[in-house]
Amino acid sequence: MKKYFTFILTLLLATGLSAQTGSAKQVKWTFSSKKIADNTYEVKLSANISGNFHLYSQEPGVEGPIPTTIVFTPNPLLTLNGKAKESGKMISKYESAWPGNVNYYEKAVEFVQVVKLKSKAKTSLNGKVEFIVCDDKACLPPSEIPFKIALGG
């Protein structure tokens, strides 16, 4: 029983450590909002990617790589205008690991979401961004970064 417990504890610690040193260590995320019209805001989720790593597009182009996914927490005080748009220098390149052309970003990318508030009330846009980074040799474990962006008021 003791060996079984030690094995489980070691597995949990290794999983926790790999998550802390995974994709989140290679991408610095910043979150901001800018009022663009009455009760309308442009929300930016900006990724600065370090080293030789790349971050996959929301539409990677082939099955296989984990796409960058933005999950917004429902909020009855606001509506989202479509899907977040990507802004940056997208690279579309053949990768033999996924046999096909894959869409990704190196160095930096911004995801821009337009949000309309239903009233003048102060609220926030909450959620998480899920992503993975890879270089030409390997991919790091995926990461989730929560965010909370103040709006209105």
C-alpha positions in Angstrom: 0.0 0.0 0.0 2.9 2.4 0.9 4.5 1.8 -2.5 1.2 2.5 -4.3 0.8 5.7 -2.3 4.4 6.8 -3.1 3.8 6.1 -6.8 0.6 8.1 -6.9 2.3 11.0 -5.0 5.3 11.0 -7.4 2.9 11.0 -10.4 0.9 13.9 -9.0 4.1 15.9 -8.3 5.5 15.2 -11.7 2.3 16.3 -13.4 2.1 19.5 -11.4 5.7 20.3 -12.1 5.4 19.7 -15.8 2.3 22.0 -16.0 4.3 24.7 -14.3 7.2 24.4 -16.7 4.9 23.8 -19.8 3.6 26.1 -22.4 2.7 28.9 -19.9 6.4 29.4 -19.2 7.0 30.3 -22.8 4.2 32.7 -23.4 3.5 36.0 -21.5 -0.1 36.9 -21.8 -1.5 40.5 -21.3 -5.2 41.4 -21.3 -6.7 44.8 -22.0 -9.8 46.6 -23.1 -10.5 49.8 -25.1 -13.8 51.6 -25.5 -14.5 51.9 -29.3 -18.2 53.1 -29.2 -21.0 53.7 -26.7 -21.1 50.5 -24.5 -18.8 48.7 -27.0 -15.3 47.5 -26.2 -12.5 45.9 -28.0 -10.8 43.3 -25.7 -7.3 42.2 -26.5 -5.6 39.0 -25.4 -1.9 39.5 -26.3 0.6 36.7 -26.4 4.4 37.3 -26.5 6.0 34.0 -27.4 9.6 33.4 -26.2 12.5 31.6 -27.9 11.9 29.4 -31.0 8.4 28.4 -29.9 5.3 28.9 -31.9 1.6 29.1 -30.8 -1.1 27.5 -33.0 -3.9 29.5 -34.5 -7.5 29.0 -33.5 -7.8 27.3 -36.8 -4.5 25.3 -37.1 -5.4 24.0 -40.6 -5.1 20.3 -40.0 -6.2 17.8 -37.3 -3.6 17.2 -34.6 -2.1 20.3 -33.1 -4.1 21.8 -30.2 -5.6 25.1 -31.4 -5.5 28.2 -29.2 -9.0 28.3 -27.7 -10.6 31.2 -25.8 -13.4 30.2 -23.5 -15.5 33.1 -22.2 -17.6 32.8 -19.0 -21.2 33.6 -19.8 -22.2 37.1 -18.5 -25.8 38.3 -18.7 -24.6 42.0 -18.8 -22.7 41.6 -22.2 -22.8 40.0 -25.6 -19.9 38.9 -27.7 -19.7 40.1 -31.3 -18.7 36.9 -33.2 -15.5 35.0 -32.6 -12.2 36.5 -31.5 -10.1 37.6 -34.5 -6.4 37.0 -34.7 -3.9 39.8 -35.5 -0.3 39.0 -36.2 2.0 37.5 -38.8 0.5 34.0 -39.3 2.8 31.4 -40.7 1.4 28.5 -42.7 4.0 25.8 -43.1 4.1 22.1 -43.8 4.8 20.0 -40.7 5.4 16.3 -41.2 4.2 15.5 -37.7 0.7 16.6 -38.7 1.0 15.9 -42.5 -0.2 19.2 -43.8 0.1 22.9 -43.7 -0.2 24.2 -40.1 -1.1 27.8 -39.1 0.8 29.3 -36.2 2.4 32.4 -34.8 6.0 33.1 -33.7 7.0 35.9 -31.3 3.6 37.6 -30.9 -0.2 37.4 -31.7 -3.2 39.3 -30.5 -6.7 37.9 -30.2 -9.3 40.7 -30.4 -12.9 40.3 -29.3 -15.6 43.0 -29.6 -17.9 43.1 -26.6 -21.2 45.1 -26.3 -22.5 45.9 -22.8 -26.2 45.8 -22.3 -26.2 48.8 -19.9 -23.8 51.3 -18.4 -23.1 48.9 -15.5 -19.6 48.0 -14.5 -18.7 44.4 -15.2 -15.9 42.1 -16.4 -15.2 39.7 -19.2 -13.9 36.5 -17.6 -12.6 33.3 -19.1 -9.5 31.3 -20.0 -7.2 30.9 -22.9 -6.1 27.3 -23.6 -3.0 26.8 -25.8 0.2 24.8 -26.5 3.6 25.8 -27.8 6.0 23.8 -29.9 9.4 24.3 -31.5 10.9 22.2 -34.3 11.7 19.4 -31.9 8.8 19.0 -29.5 5.7 20.4 -27.9 5.4 21.4 -24.3 2.4 20.4 -22.1 -0.7 22.5 -22.8 -1.6 25.3 -20.5 -4.7 27.3 -19.4 -4.5 30.9 -18.3 -7.5 32.5 -16.6 -8.3 36.2 -17.3 -10.6 38.9 -15.9 -10.9 42.1 -17.9 -12.8 45.1 -16.4 -15.4 46.8 -18.7 -17.9 49.7 -18.4 -18.6 52.0 -15.5 
